[in-house]
Amino acid sequence: MMRRCVLMMMVVLMFGFDVQARSQLADKIIAVVDDEIILQSDIERTMQQELMTKGVSARDVPEAQLVEMFNQILENEVQDKLLLVRAEEDSIDVDAEYIEELVRLRMRQFKDQNGPEAFNAELERMGLTDRLFRDYLRQNFRRDAIRQQMHGMLKQRVNVSPRDVAEFQKKYLAGESEIDAVSISHIVITPKPTGDKVKKARKQAEELMVRIKAGEDFAELAREYSEDPGSGSQGGDLGFFSRGTMVPEFEEAAFALKPGEMSDLVQTKYGFHIIRTDELAADQVRARHILLLTQLDESDVEAAQKRALDIYQRLQKGEDFLELARELSEFEQTASRGGYIGVFKKGEIPPDFAEAGSTLKPGQVSLPTKTDRGWDLVKVNDDPNSLEEILREEKLQKLFREVLAETREKLFVDIRMEN
């Protein structure tokens, strides 16, 4: 039965039938939670939407992976309904306008990536509508906001004593802990340009400013010319950010502009920026930029690598990672936190840190690794504060699962899929 349902689902996904056709072909109730039903078409639609956000076609996904994805989405749907029931019991809710603003922002980002026409064509190809996709985003944002609020409430019930940390540290450092998570920090050394490279980048930036003032589209020029790997493909859109997030020169310019205004040329350690502020919201700003990196050559990259290796040697001699990160790391977002990135399950470590995070032992630091930022030295943290955070997060997630399990016990839950 399960294989037959999945094969039908694959046909639907690959050929992109609309919702009505899907319902006629394969729709059935596959789960009941309390007095709410989950339809097979609900899961198929969510699969389409998730594949679309990842830019992946179902044709390129192996059958076994589609089956796994289907099962995981079904379980997530059940858990989400339990979460909403529990949230209602605990009087947890989120501001509807806040969710709508997130939906509007995300839709703008999707449309800006490749243009509105391409976005609408992709929706049509996947058998989706603008309304259905907005509903999908709305549900996800609301669910995530409720989960965050519930986590905030449950954190007050999580107690971690010094004895707990000491016992965990002993097992963790001996490789005997059952908790499959790591705390990661890094130091970033960025190659810096020399010679006539700065003049060349300034000249190109000034030429782009002339074109923008003459009426050319900012987002299109950003997609074509911006050398920021994170925002260039999105028309330069950086989303909303607050003070303390960007380098000082950039922030000062972005927060000084009114919506729709463009800055003069702004020089930072990364190169030359043309900044346009799109929106202001409380203490945040949404801006776009075009970045012209001061062009690097191999000697600049090698010089940065040498500086990173020098720091690695200092760390091997016993200097404090946290202090060196604060003093020398050239990635502003983490330098002020001593290079701290976060706690991750081992299978969920960001790609740039995955290899180091899975191979280093607690307390070890990697050799400099080339990334889009420059050269990264990655550390798996072993200090008591980091281990306490791992332990506290693990206890929080366990408590969260227990709360949903308690809710599940009180409700009628019926999964109607057969293996």
C-alpha positions in Angstrom: 0.0 0.0 0.0 2.8 2.4 0.9 4.7 1.7 -2.3 1.6 2.2 -4.4 0.8 5.5 -2.7 4.4 6.7 -3.2 4.4 5.7 -6.9 1.2 7.6 -7.4 2.8 10.5 -5.6 5.9 10.4 -7.8 3.7 10.6 -11.0 1.9 13.6 -9.6 5.1 15.4 -8.6 6.9 14.7 -11.8 4.1 15.8 -14.1 2.9 18.7 -12.0 -0.9 18.1 -12.0 -2.9 20.8 -10.3 -4.5 20.4 -6.9 -7.9 19.4 -8.2 -6.4 16.7 -10.5 -4.3 15.4 -7.6 -7.4 15.1 -5.4 -9.2 13.1 -8.1 -6.2 10.8 -8.7 -4.9 9.9 -5.3 -6.4 11.8 -2.4 -7.2 9.9 0.7 -7.1 10.5 4.5 -3.8 9.2 5.7 -3.8 10.5 9.3 -6.2 11.8 11.9 -5.1 14.0 14.8 -7.9 14.7 17.3 -10.6 16.0 15.1 -8.4 17.1 12.2 -7.5 15.1 9.1 -4.3 15.0 7.0 -4.8 14.2 3.3 -2.4 12.6 1.0 -2.7 15.7 -1.2 -1.6 17.8 1.8 1.7 15.9 2.0 2.2 15.9 -1.8 1.6 19.7 -1.9 4.1 20.2 0.9 6.7 18.1 -0.9 6.2 20.2 -4.0 6.7 23.4 -2.1 9.8 22.1 -0.3 11.3 20.9 -3.5 10.6 24.3 -5.1 12.3 26.2 -2.3 15.3 24.0 -2.7 15.3 24.5 -6.5 15.1 20.7 -7.0 12.9 18.7 -9.4 11.2 15.5 -8.3 12.6 13.9 -11.4 16.1 14.2 -10.0 15.3 12.7 -6.6 15.7 8.9 -6.1 12.5 7.0 -5.2 13.9 5.9 -1.8 14.6 9.6 -0.9 11.0 10.6 -2.0 9.6 7.9 0.2 11.7 9.1 3.2 10.7 12.7 2.5 7.0 11.7 2.3 7.2 9.9 5.7 9.1 12.7 7.3 6.7 15.3 6.2 3.8 13.2 7.4 5.3 12.9 10.8 6.1 16.6 10.8 2.4 17.3 10.0 1.3 15.2 12.9 3.8 16.9 15.3 2.7 20.3 14.0 -0.9 19.6 14.9 0.1 18.4 18.3 2.2 21.5 18.7 -0.8 23.8 17.9 -3.0 21.9 20.3 -0.5 22.3 23.1 0.1 25.9 22.2 -3.6 26.6 22.5 -3.7 24.8 25.9 -0.8 27.0 27.1 -2.3 30.2 25.5 0.6 30.6 23.1 0.0 32.6 20.0 1.9 34.9 17.6 1.0 38.2 16.1 -0.7 37.7 12.7 0.8 40.8 11.2 4.3 39.8 12.1 3.8 36.5 10.2 2.3 38.3 7.2 5.3 40.6 7.1 7.6 37.6 7.1 5.6 36.1 4.2 5.7 39.3 2.2 9.5 39.6 2.7 10.1 35.9 1.7 7.9 36.3 -1.4 9.9 39.4 -2.4 13.1 37.5 -1.9 12.0 34.6 -4.1 10.8 36.9 -6.8 13.9 39.0 -6.7 16.2 36.0 -7.1 15.2 35.3 -10.7 12.5 37.9 -11.4 8.7 37.7 -10.9 8.0 36.0 -14.3 10.4 33.2 -13.7 9.0 32.7 -10.2 5.4 32.6 -11.4 6.5 30.1 -14.2 8.0 27.9 -11.6 4.8 28.0 -9.5 2.8 27.0 -12.6 5.2 24.2 -13.5 4.9 22.7 -10.0 1.1 23.0 -10.1 1.0 25.6 -7.3 -0.6 29.0 -7.0 0.6 32.2 -5.4 -2.0 31.7 -2.7 -1.1 28.1 -1.9 2.6 29.0 -1.7 1.8 31.9 0.6 -0.3 29.6 2.8 2.7 27.2 3.0 5.0 30.0 4.1 2.5 31.3 6.5 2.0 27.9 8.2 5.8 27.4 8.5 6.5 30.8 10.0 3.6 30.5 12.4 4.7 27.0 13.5 8.3 28.1 13.9 7.3 31.2 16.0 5.1 29.1 18.2 7.9 26.5 18.6 10.3 29.3 19.6 7.8 30.7 22.2 7.3 27.2 23.6 11.0 26.6 23.8 11.2 29.9 25.7 8.7 28.7 28.2 10.2 25.3 28.6 13.7 26.8 29.1 12.6 27.9 32.5 12.0 24.3 33.5 15.5 23.2 32.3 18.0 23.0 35.1 21.7 22.2 34.6 23.8 22.0 37.7 27.6 22.3 37.9 27.6 18.6 38.8 25.6 17.8 35.6 28.2 19.7 33.5 31.1 18.0 35.2 29.7 14.5 34.6 28.8 15.3 31.0 32.3 16.8 30.4 33.9 13.6 31.6 31.9 11.5 29.2 32.1 14.0 26.4 35.8 14.3 26.5 36.2 10.5 26.7 33.9 10.0 23.7 31.4 8.2 25.8 28.5 10.7 25.6 25.3 9.7 23.9 24.6 13.3 22.9 25.5 13.7 19.3 26.1 17.4 19.2 29.0 19.8 18.9 29.7 23.5 19.8 31.7 25.2 17.1 33.8 28.4 16.9 36.0 29.8 14.2 38.6 32.5 13.4 38.4 34.0 9.9 41.3 35.6 8.1 40.3 37.5 4.9 42.7 38.1 2.0 43.4 41.8 1.5 44.1 43.5 -1.8 47.2 45.5 -2.7 48.5 47.8 -5.4 46.1 49.1 -8.1 43.2 46.7 -7.3 41.5 49.3 -5.1 41.5 51.9 -7.9 40.1 49.4 -10.4 37.2 48.4 -8.0 36.4 52.0 -7.2 36.2 52.9 -10.9 33.8 50.0 -11.7 31.7 51.0 -8.7 31.5 54.6 -9.8 30.4 53.5 -13.3 27.6 51.4 -11.8 26.4 54.3 -9.7 26.1 56.4 -12.8 24.0 53.7 -14.5 21.7 53.4 -11.5 21.2 57.2 -11.3 20.4 57.1 -15.0 17.5 54.7 -14.3 18.8 51.2 -14.6 17.4 48.6 -12.2 19.4 48.2 -9.0 18.5 44.5 -8.4 19.4 43.6 -12.0 22.8 45.3 -11.8 23.4 43.6 -8.4 22.7 40.1 -10.0 25.0 40.9 -12.8 27.9 42.6 -11.1 27.8 42.2 -7.3 30.6 40.0 -6.0 28.9 39.2 -2.7 28.3 35.5 -3.0 25.5 35.6 -0.4 23.3 38.4 -1.8 24.3 38.9 -5.4 22.0 36.3 -6.9 19.2 37.8 -4.8 19.5 41.2 -6.4 21.7 42.4 -3.6 18.9 41.8 -1.0 20.4 41.4 2.5 17.0 41.1 4.2 16.4 42.9 7.6 19.3 43.4 9.9 19.9 45.3 13.2 22.8 47.3 14.4 25.9 45.3 15.3 25.3 42.9 12.4 27.4 44.5 9.6 30.7 46.3 9.6 30.4 49.8 11.0 30.9 51.8 7.8 28.2 49.7 6.0 25.7 50.0 9.0 26.2 53.8 9.3 25.3 54.3 5.7 22.4 51.9 5.6 20.7 53.3 8.7 21.2 56.9 7.6 19.3 56.4 4.4 15.5 56.8 4.0 13.6 54.0 2.2 14.3 54.2 -1.5 17.5 56.3 -1.1 20.9 55.2 -2.4 24.2 55.8 -0.6 27.4 57.4 -2.0 30.2 54.9 -2.5 31.0 53.1 0.8 34.4 51.5 1.3 34.8 48.7 3.8 37.5 46.1 4.3 35.7 44.0 1.7 35.7 46.5 -1.1 33.3 49.2 -2.4 29.5 49.1 -1.7 26.6 50.8 -3.3 23.8 50.6 -0.7 20.0 51.2 -1.1 17.8 51.1 1.9 14.4 49.6 1.0 12.5 49.5 4.4 12.8 50.6 8.0 11.1 48.6 10.8 11.7 49.6 14.4 15.4 49.1 15.0 16.0 47.1 11.8 16.7 48.1 8.2 16.2 46.1 5.0 18.8 47.0 2.4 20.4 45.9 -0.9 23.9 46.4 -1.9 26.3 45.9 -4.8 29.7 44.9 -3.7 32.8 45.3 -5.8 35.6 43.4 -4.1 39.0 44.8 -4.4 40.4 42.3 -6.8 42.7 39.7 -5.2 45.5 37.7 -6.8 47.2 34.5 -5.6 49.8 36.4 -3.6 47.0 38.1 -1.5 45.4 34.7 -0.8 48.7 33.1 0.1 49.5 36.1 2.5 46.1 35.5 4.2 46.9 31.8 4.5 50.2 32.5 6.1 48.6 34.8 8.7 46.1 32.1 9.4 48.9 29.5 9.8 50.6 31.9 12.2 47.5 32.1 14.4 47.2 28.2 14.2 50.8 28.0 15.6 50.0 30.4 18.4 47.0 28.3 19.3 49.1 25.1 19.3 51.4 26.8 21.8 48.6 27.4 24.2 47.2 30.9 23.4 43.5 31.4 24.1 41.2 30.8 21.1 38.5 33.1 22.4 40.8 36.0 22.9 42.6 35.6 19.5 39.2 35.4 17.8 38.1 38.7 19.4 41.4 40.3 18.5 42.2 38.9 15.0 39.1 37.3 13.4 37.9 39.3 10.4 34.4 38.1 10.3 32.4 40.7 12.3 29.3 38.6 12.9 31.2 36.2 15.2 34.4 37.9 16.2 32.7 39.8 19.0 31.5 36.5 20.4 35.0 35.0 20.5 34.3 33.3 17.2 31.3 31.4 18.6 29.0 30.0 15.9 26.6 27.7 17.7 25.6 24.2 18.8 24.7 21.7 16.1 23.7 18.1 15.7 26.5 16.3 13.9 24.3 15.7 10.9 23.2 19.3 10.7 26.6 21.2 10.8 26.8 23.9 8.1 28.7 22.7 5.1 31.7 25.0 5.7 32.3 23.4 9.1 30.9 19.9 8.6 34.2 18.1 7.9 36.0 19.7 10.9 33.0 19.4 13.2 32.8 15.7 12.5 36.5 14.8 12.6 38.0 17.0 15.3 38.1 15.9 18.9 36.8 18.3 21.6 39.3 21.1 22.1 41.0 20.6 18.7 41.4 23.3 16.1 41.6 22.7 12.3 44.3 23.8 10.0 43.2 26.8 8.0 40.5 25.8 5.5 39.6 27.9 2.4 36.0 29.2 2.4 34.1 32.1 0.8 35.1 34.2 3.8 38.8 33.5 3.4 40.7 31.1 5.7 38.8 29.5 8.6 40.3 27.9 11.7 37.5 25.8 13.2 37.4 24.7 16.8 35.2 22.1 18.5 34.6 23.8 21.9 35.3 21.8 25.1 35.1 24.5 27.7 32.5 24.2 30.5 30.3 27.0 29.2 30.0 25.4 25.7 29.4 22.0 27.2 26.7 23.4 29.5 25.0 24.9 26.4 25.1 21.5 24.6 23.6 19.8 27.7 21.0 22.5 28.2 19.9 22.3 24.6 19.7 18.5 24.7 17.5 18.7 27.9 15.3 21.3 26.3 14.7 19.2 23.2 14.0 16.1 25.3 11.5 18.1 27.4 9.9 19.4 24.2 9.5 15.9 22.8 8.0 14.8 26.2 5.5 17.6 26.2 4.3 16.7 22.7 4.2 13.0 23.6 2.0 13.9 26.6 -0.3 15.8 24.3 -0.3 12.9 21.8 -1.4 10.5 24.6 -4.4 12.7 25.4 -5.6 12.9 21.7 -6.8 10.4 19.1 -3.9 9.9 16.6 -4.4 7.5 13.8 -1.7 7.0 11.0 -3.3 5.2 8.1 -0.3 4.4 6.0 0.7 0.8 5.6 4.3 -0.3 4.9 
